[in-house]
Amino acid sequence: MKSKFDIMAFTKMLCSFAPRLGKNERLAAVYLKNTLTENGVKYFSQKFKAVIPFWDQAELIADGKKIDCKNTSLVSGKISDKDNIVSSFPYLDDAKTGYNINFSPYADIICTVGFYEHPSVAIKYSDLNKLFRAKKVYGEVRVQKYSYASENILVGNRKNPKFLAFTHYDCVGNGGAVDNASGVATAVYTIIKHPEILESTLFIFSGCEEISYDKYDPSGLGYRKFEQDFSPLLQAAKRIYVLDGLGNSNPHFTPDYSWLAITLQVEMLKDIKDKTFLMQCEVDKILKVYHSDEDTFGKIEKKYLIKSSNLLLNDMKK
């Protein structure tokens, strides 16, 4: 019987749980598992404990006037002046500064790219002049730790898969459409429309990819939990795919290792990088919405999700 799976309805519903962190991530996981079950797809849950920041407050004041901002800190504390205004790209060395005010140079959005072990907030670059002109700048962030049970949802061959396909279902910001409901939708669509590929492929839908308190890296905890339990599969796989940042333009496999390094944060990445391929859409279009409230369902087009699925299937046939 033909599946009635609607890729756009699925994507829209997944976006409705945003920001998909903590409790909302759990709701997204339930929805994903229910969708798989309704379509006759079996899954395995790899559960693990996660600790993430819960952002109580973020405030930035320039000469008595509030500047719109978002918390990008893992700790509570104060911002005492405007000396450390930095680009969100690349990440900072935390040891060199006691706080920061960060911005994206690629789009006029509040872009929470990195998360820092000191007080920090993200602002729009159009507000930079307000800071530069101000005589007094100060701010404060308040953060609590939140513990919850996260999970990786595994679909397919867990014994000897030829292919591994990673994607994550959590998100920061309002929507998380391109990052990364798009990758999840592409994977679910591919599984439901082409169930035969599960004989040779293991799909990993990761929880807690975006942010966590973890000594190795604040991103990618779910992927590293998979690595801890299934490292032989990473070593033995013929090809490994990462589906992250799709749906708003034509998909492609990027040769840029720097992007791969921030989308598959496993400890053995350097050992498997030559057989690992990141599928994403056009980078400039990703950066226009990346980790921001602009990353909404309206940015997604069905044709690009279908193209992403076809690109994956065609590469597997090589």
TORLUM-723492 format. One record per residue (C-alpha): residue number from 1; residue in three letters; x negated, y negated, z negated. Coordinates in Angstrom, 3 decimals. Each point is the difference from the previous one (the first is absolute). Layout:
# residues N
NUM:ALA:X:Y:Z
...
//
This chain:
# residues 318
1:MET:0.000:0.000:0.000
2:LYS:-1.336:-3.431:0.921
3:SER:-1.046:-2.178:-2.898
4:LYS:1.946:-3.174:-0.677
5:PHE:-3.048:-1.665:-1.513
6:ASP:0.060:-3.750:0.695
7:ILE:-3.534:-1.355:-0.220
8:MET:1.068:-3.633:-0.349
9:ALA:2.651:0.681:-2.646
10:PHE:-2.598:2.004:-1.931
11:THR:-2.571:-2.802:0.255
12:LYS:2.511:-2.632:-1.089
13:MET:1.047:2.027:-3.027
14:LEU:-3.603:0.641:-1.013
15:CYS:-0.691:-3.730:0.193
16:SER:2.947:-0.656:-2.320
17:PHE:-1.892:1.541:-2.927
18:ALA:-2.803:-2.574:0.208
19:PRO:-2.200:-0.835:-1.718
20:ARG:-0.545:3.762:-0.079
21:LEU:-2.020:0.076:-3.203
22:GLY:0.732:1.912:-3.214
23:LYS:3.752:0.599:-0.342
24:ASN:0.683:-1.134:3.563
25:GLU:-2.671:2.353:1.300
26:ARG:1.827:2.827:-1.752
27:LEU:3.268:-1.013:1.715
28:ALA:-1.792:0.020:3.355
29:ALA:-1.398:3.477:-0.717
30:VAL:3.473:1.345:-0.811
31:TYR:1.377:-1.497:3.208
32:LEU:-2.849:1.470:2.052
33:LYS:0.425:3.461:-1.511
34:ASN:3.780:-0.096:0.469
35:THR:-0.485:-0.963:3.648
36:LEU:-2.350:2.928:0.542
37:THR:2.378:2.425:-1.722
38:GLU:3.013:-1.241:1.986
39:ASN:-1.933:0.754:3.171
40:GLY:-1.057:3.475:-1.085
41:VAL:-3.620:-0.931:-0.711
42:LYS:-1.744:1.625:-2.975
43:TYR:-2.486:-1.974:-2.074
44:PHE:-2.375:0.423:-2.930
45:SER:-0.381:-2.637:-2.720
46:GLN:-3.487:-0.672:-1.342
47:LYS:0.720:-1.974:-3.158
48:PHE:-2.465:-2.182:-1.865
49:LYS:-0.112:-2.756:-2.596
50:ALA:-0.512:-3.553:1.222
51:VAL:-0.572:-3.281:-1.816
52:ILE:0.718:-3.231:1.870
53:PRO:0.137:-3.699:-0.908
54:PHE:3.342:-1.546:-0.864
55:TRP:-0.292:-3.712:0.767
56:ASP:1.857:-2.047:-2.623
57:GLN:-1.115:-3.461:1.072
58:ALA:-2.046:-1.923:2.525
59:GLU:-0.297:-3.762:-0.265
60:LEU:-2.250:-2.523:1.713
61:ILE:0.230:-3.750:-0.697
62:ALA:-1.720:-2.788:1.964
63:ASP:0.284:-3.471:-1.560
64:GLY:3.182:1.010:-1.765
65:LYS:1.691:1.547:3.059
66:LYS:0.616:3.716:0.451
67:ILE:-1.637:1.776:2.925
68:ASP:1.812:3.073:1.346
69:CYS:-2.102:3.046:-0.792
70:LYS:0.021:3.701:-0.766
71:ASN:-1.931:2.008:-2.546
72:THR:-2.919:1.983:1.430
73:SER:-1.572:0.872:-3.330
74:LEU:-0.417:3.223:-1.943
75:VAL:-0.427:-1.923:-3.258
76:SER:1.593:-2.926:-1.787
77:GLY:-1.863:-3.279:-0.334
78:LYS:-0.377:-3.626:0.975
79:ILE:-1.228:-1.849:3.075
80:SER:-1.874:-3.013:-1.279
81:ASP:-0.731:-2.010:3.158
82:LYS:-0.319:0.185:3.804
83:ASP:-3.651:0.976:0.374
84:ASN:0.679:3.540:1.237
85:ILE:2.299:-0.352:3.016
86:VAL:-0.734:2.941:2.283
87:SER:1.219:1.852:3.055
88:SER:1.872:3.211:-0.729
89:PHE:-2.224:1.626:2.650
90:PRO:-2.393:1.557:-0.859
91:TYR:0.505:1.066:-3.585
92:LEU:-1.940:-1.782:-2.702
93:ASP:-2.738:1.402:-2.161
94:ASP:1.744:-0.298:-3.358
95:ALA:-3.290:-0.414:-1.830
96:LYS:-0.701:-3.363:1.624
97:THR:3.013:-1.972:-1.179
98:GLY:2.322:-0.202:-2.984
99:TYR:3.153:-0.798:1.999
100:ASN:1.105:-0.876:3.517
101:ILE:2.657:-1.702:2.100
102:ASN:0.231:1.931:3.281
103:PHE:1.672:-0.543:3.369
104:SER:0.345:1.719:3.362
105:PRO:-1.795:-1.810:2.849
106:TYR:2.096:1.869:2.572
107:ALA:3.568:-1.132:-0.767
108:ASP:1.705:-2.625:-2.136
109:ILE:1.442:2.513:-2.435
110:ILE:-0.603:1.009:-3.594
111:CYS:-2.002:3.122:0.753
112:THR:-0.884:2.308:-2.891
113:VAL:-2.842:1.848:1.669
114:GLY:-2.353:0.831:-2.851
115:PHE:0.542:0.438:-3.716
116:TYR:-2.650:-1.206:-2.394
117:GLU:-1.298:0.810:-3.450
118:HIS:0.234:-3.644:-0.986
119:PRO:2.783:-2.618:0.096
120:SER:0.978:-0.703:3.603
121:VAL:2.880:-1.272:2.120
122:ALA:0.724:-0.099:3.721
123:ILE:1.300:-3.158:1.705
124:LYS:0.802:-1.177:3.527
125:TYR:-2.845:-1.683:1.856
126:SER:2.309:-2.945:0.714
127:ASP:-0.140:-0.717:-3.750
128:LEU:-3.794:-0.161:-0.103
129:ASN:-0.031:-3.768:0.552
130:LYS:2.114:-0.462:-3.105
131:LEU:-2.721:1.707:-2.002
132:PHE:-2.848:-1.840:1.707
133:ARG:1.610:-3.381:-0.745
134:ALA:0.986:0.846:-3.562
135:LYS:-2.037:-1.296:-2.925
136:LYS:1.184:2.750:-2.334
137:VAL:0.884:3.581:0.908
138:TYR:0.858:2.741:-2.434
139:GLY:2.057:3.166:-0.089
140:GLU:0.823:3.136:-1.888
141:VAL:0.854:3.612:0.814
142:ARG:1.561:2.583:-2.253
143:VAL:-0.268:3.698:0.750
144:GLN:1.110:3.158:-1.770
145:LYS:-0.844:3.607:0.794
146:TYR:2.861:2.223:1.143
147:SER:-0.284:3.806:0.001
148:TYR:2.190:2.277:2.082
149:ALA:0.092:3.346:1.794
150:SER:-0.937:-0.378:3.657
151:GLU:-0.177:2.711:2.624
152:ASN:-1.349:0.971:3.375
153:ILE:2.598:1.699:2.187
154:LEU:-1.629:2.656:2.180
155:VAL:1.699:1.398:3.093
156:GLY:-1.362:2.751:2.222
157:ASN:-2.905:2.440:-0.105
158:ARG:-1.753:-0.133:-3.399
159:LYS:-2.139:3.074:0.634
160:ASN:-2.095:-0.658:3.101
161:PRO:1.230:-3.081:1.892
162:LYS:-1.818:-1.010:3.145
163:PHE:1.242:-3.581:-0.424
164:LEU:0.634:-2.234:-3.008
165:ALA:2.186:-3.100:0.314
166:PHE:-0.030:-2.527:-2.860
167:THR:2.458:-2.792:-0.636
168:HIS:1.150:-1.808:-3.170
169:TYR:3.516:-0.952:-1.055
170:ASP:-0.728:-2.586:-2.720
171:CYS:-0.415:-3.719:0.726
172:VAL:-0.606:-3.444:-1.450
173:GLY:2.120:-2.967:1.050
174:ASN:3.553:-0.327:1.206
175:GLY:0.657:2.720:2.545
176:GLY:-3.242:1.804:0.727
177:ALA:1.238:0.693:3.521
178:VAL:-3.196:-0.010:2.044
179:ASP:-1.967:1.033:-3.101
180:ASN:1.161:2.679:-0.150
181:ALA:3.619:1.024:0.545
182:SER:-1.059:0.151:3.647
183:GLY:-2.534:2.762:-0.579
184:VAL:2.424:2.003:-2.129
185:ALA:2.784:-0.362:2.579
186:THR:-2.343:1.066:2.809
187:ALA:-1.047:3.109:-1.923
188:VAL:3.551:0.992:-1.015
189:TYR:1.274:-0.516:3.558
190:THR:-2.843:2.134:1.387
191:ILE:0.664:2.792:-2.503
192:ILE:3.756:0.095:0.636
193:LYS:-0.196:-0.271:3.792
194:HIS:-2.955:2.373:0.362
195:PRO:0.123:2.472:-2.930
196:GLU:-2.289:2.408:1.838
197:ILE:-3.009:-2.197:-0.803
198:LEU:0.315:0.910:-3.678
199:GLU:-1.640:3.344:0.799
200:SER:-3.283:-1.806:0.648
201:THR:0.447:-3.275:-1.899
202:LEU:0.303:-1.208:-3.578
203:PHE:1.631:-3.393:-0.523
204:ILE:-0.880:-1.818:-3.220
205:PHE:2.460:-2.682:-1.148
206:SER:-1.963:-1.721:-2.733
207:GLY:1.283:-1.814:-3.041
208:CYS:-2.026:-2.650:-1.830
209:GLU:-2.221:-0.958:2.919
210:GLU:0.201:-3.779:-0.329
211:ILE:-1.087:-0.749:-3.563
212:SER:-0.979:1.806:-3.212
213:TYR:-2.384:-0.131:-2.916
214:ASP:-2.648:2.407:1.228
215:LYS:-3.757:-0.189:-0.526
216:TYR:-0.854:0.962:3.567
217:ASP:2.236:-2.476:1.852
218:PRO:3.202:-1.909:-0.820
219:SER:1.493:1.313:3.270
220:GLY:0.543:3.527:1.260
221:LEU:0.639:1.926:-3.214
222:GLY:2.512:2.332:1.658
223:TYR:-2.465:0.874:2.751
224:ARG:-2.723:0.765:-2.533
225:LYS:2.391:2.215:-1.959
226:PHE:0.549:1.959:3.208
227:GLU:-3.762:0.134:0.461
228:GLN:-0.480:1.393:-3.511
229:ASP:2.353:2.931:0.588
230:PHE:-0.411:0.578:3.740
231:SER:-3.546:-1.072:0.914
232:PRO:-0.622:3.275:1.944
233:LEU:2.807:-1.028:2.378
234:LEU:-1.687:-3.347:0.641
235:GLN:-3.270:1.764:0.724
236:ALA:1.491:2.666:2.264
237:ALA:2.503:-2.060:2.005
238:LYS:-0.747:-0.501:3.685
239:ARG:1.459:-3.520:0.053
240:ILE:1.349:-2.312:-2.692
241:TYR:2.448:-2.812:0.686
242:VAL:0.995:-3.031:-2.053
243:LEU:3.303:-1.654:0.982
244:ASP:-0.055:-3.494:-1.488
245:GLY:1.149:-3.317:1.437
246:LEU:2.303:0.876:2.897
247:GLY:3.268:-1.093:1.533
248:ASN:-0.460:-3.624:1.093
249:SER:-2.204:0.502:3.079
250:ASN:-1.608:2.740:2.066
251:PRO:-1.799:2.640:-2.076
252:HIS:-3.591:1.054:0.523
253:PHE:-2.791:1.871:-1.746
254:THR:-2.489:-2.519:-1.341
255:PRO:-3.749:0.641:0.101
256:ASP:-0.564:-2.550:-2.781
257:TYR:-1.351:1.848:-3.049
258:SER:0.668:-2.988:-2.290
259:TRP:3.750:0.400:0.563
260:LEU:-0.191:3.738:-0.541
261:ALA:-1.866:-0.580:-3.275
262:ILE:2.851:-2.071:-1.437
263:THR:2.762:2.330:1.200
264:LEU:-1.392:3.420:-1.031
265:GLN:-1.834:-0.560:-3.264
266:VAL:-1.246:3.538:-0.627
267:GLU:-3.444:0.544:-1.456
268:MET:-1.143:2.285:2.818
269:LEU:0.971:-2.404:2.794
270:LYS:-3.524:-0.430:1.357
271:ASP:-0.279:3.773:0.399
272:ILE:3.245:0.277:2.007
273:LYS:0.098:-3.360:1.794
274:ASP:-0.991:1.415:3.404
275:LYS:3.176:2.097:0.128
276:THR:2.305:-2.532:-1.683
277:PHE:2.136:-2.377:2.054
278:LEU:1.992:-2.994:-1.203
279:MET:3.124:-0.750:2.027
280:GLN:1.156:-3.611:-0.296
281:CYS:1.601:-2.723:2.085
282:GLU:-1.697:-3.220:1.142
283:VAL:-2.126:-1.344:-2.846
284:ASP:0.934:-3.663:0.477
285:LYS:3.679:0.922:-0.327
286:ILE:-0.686:2.051:-3.125
287:LEU:-1.817:-2.927:-1.588
288:LYS:2.936:-2.335:0.587
289:VAL:2.039:1.987:-2.539
290:TYR:-2.596:2.037:-1.911
291:HIS:0.789:0.467:-3.706
292:SER:2.517:-2.823:0.046
293:ASP:3.726:-0.639:-0.278
294:GLU:0.012:-0.520:3.780
295:ASP:-0.428:3.745:0.564
296:THR:3.721:0.644:0.449
297:PHE:2.091:2.514:1.928
298:GLY:0.703:-2.579:2.706
299:LYS:-3.648:0.240:1.087
300:ILE:0.445:3.650:1.047
301:GLU:1.047:1.163:3.465
302:LYS:1.181:3.522:0.735
303:LYS:-1.978:0.285:3.233
304:TYR:-3.290:-0.467:-1.834
305:LEU:0.851:2.666:-2.593
306:ILE:0.835:2.462:2.793
307:LYS:-3.228:-0.902:1.793
308:SER:-1.899:0.691:-3.216
309:SER:1.539:3.456:-0.285
310:ASN:-0.826:0.775:3.631
311:LEU:-3.570:-1.222:-0.428
312:LEU:-0.468:2.336:-2.946
313:LEU:1.482:2.986:1.810
314:ASN:-2.028:-0.600:3.154
315:ASP:-3.240:-0.294:-1.946
316:MET:0.697:3.282:-1.776
317:LYS:0.333:1.717:3.387
318:LYS:-3.492:-0.970:1.117
//
